Amino acid sequence: MLVKVGSRELELGGPHLTELRSSNEIVHDVVALRERMEEDGYLLIRGFHDRAKVLHARTSILEKMGQMGKLDRDTLLEEGRMADGSKSIFMGGTNEDLPALLNVLNGDHIMRFFDELLGEPSLTYHYKWLRAVGKGDFTGAHYDIVYMGRGTEKVYTVWSPLGDVSYEMGGLAICLGSHRFEDLKQSYGTKDSDRDGIGHYTDDPLVITEKFGGKWATTTFEAGDVLIFGMYLLHCSLENTTNQYRISVDARYQSVNEKVDERWSGKKPRGHDK
Ligand SMILES: O=C(O)CCC(=O)C(=O)O
């Protein structure tokens, strides 16, 4: 099967693209989870969130998008089909008007998970990166440290699909081993998007593997699944080739004892430096 990763078409199971591995068999063993995170640089946990709560959040987001005129009115709301002429919508912010979403991202289940994983009380940044990615769009390959590196490096991203995401709808892909690309960490990984005016490293996933090695990995996702990774794991998304929005959110978690990146934390996070 051919999958569109960033600007390339790659064969799933071919030399450049494989499947992510799930960590569900070790989900109740925190020591094993920490070792897996160290070794693989990511944790894929299926059914981590309560699926019904995620679907409730999805409905509230779709209702909002419908009111914004972004959805095709002749189709079912839950399909999230794009209205003619609509584009991707970035809804980053505190999203206080979406309590069902905050219930998933700030709830006891996920906070207790991070308390245990970190071995310290955890916090989550108030800013949530909510995205509705439309047809033809994808996210280029990057390290998150470039966007949120002004506090501790020990921040974790949780990427949550808010709906089922097929290969065609464009879920996330990561570059295996990229948390150990020391040259890249010492160059691109020391940049700050606001200070240096730098963003994604590349739209072409093979630029990375040809220069640094590794291999890309992805999968299909269901509402409730999460992909968790640190600040130095290269990731991009597959292209959405459908006319249904791919709705997802990425949120951040860290220890309360570490420095936070003030752009994203607090009740009124200021966001990127203007
Ligand atoms: O969902 C996407 O397209 C990008 C997500 C991302 O870059 C992240 O989770 O850090």
The ligand as an SDF file (V2000), in Angstrom:
LIG
                    3D

 10  9  0  0  0  0  0  0  0  0999 V2000
   -1.2840   16.7760   13.9420 O   0  0  0  0  0  0  0  0  0  0  0  0
   -0.4050   17.2520   13.2270 C   0  0  0  0  0  0  0  0  0  0  0  0
   -0.5310   17.3660   12.0030 O   0  0  0  0  0  0  0  0  0  0  0  0
    0.8830   17.7250   13.8310 C   0  0  0  0  0  0  0  0  0  0  0  0
    1.0110   17.3750   15.2700 C   0  0  0  0  0  0  0  0  0  0  0  0
    2.3280   17.7370   15.8540 C   0  0  0  0  0  0  0  0  0  0  0  0
    3.1990   18.2880   15.2340 O   0  0  0  0  0  0  0  0  0  0  0  0
    2.5780   17.3880   17.2520 C   0  0  0  0  0  0  0  0  0  0  0  0
    1.7910   16.6320   17.8420 O   0  0  0  0  0  0  0  0  0  0  0  0
    3.5870   17.8800   17.8050 O   0  0  0  0  0  0  0  0  0  0  0  0
  1  2  2  0
  2  3  1  0
  2  4  1  0
  4  5  1  0
  5  6  1  0
  6  7  2  0
  6  8  1  0
  8  9  2  0
  8 10  1  0
M  END
$$$$
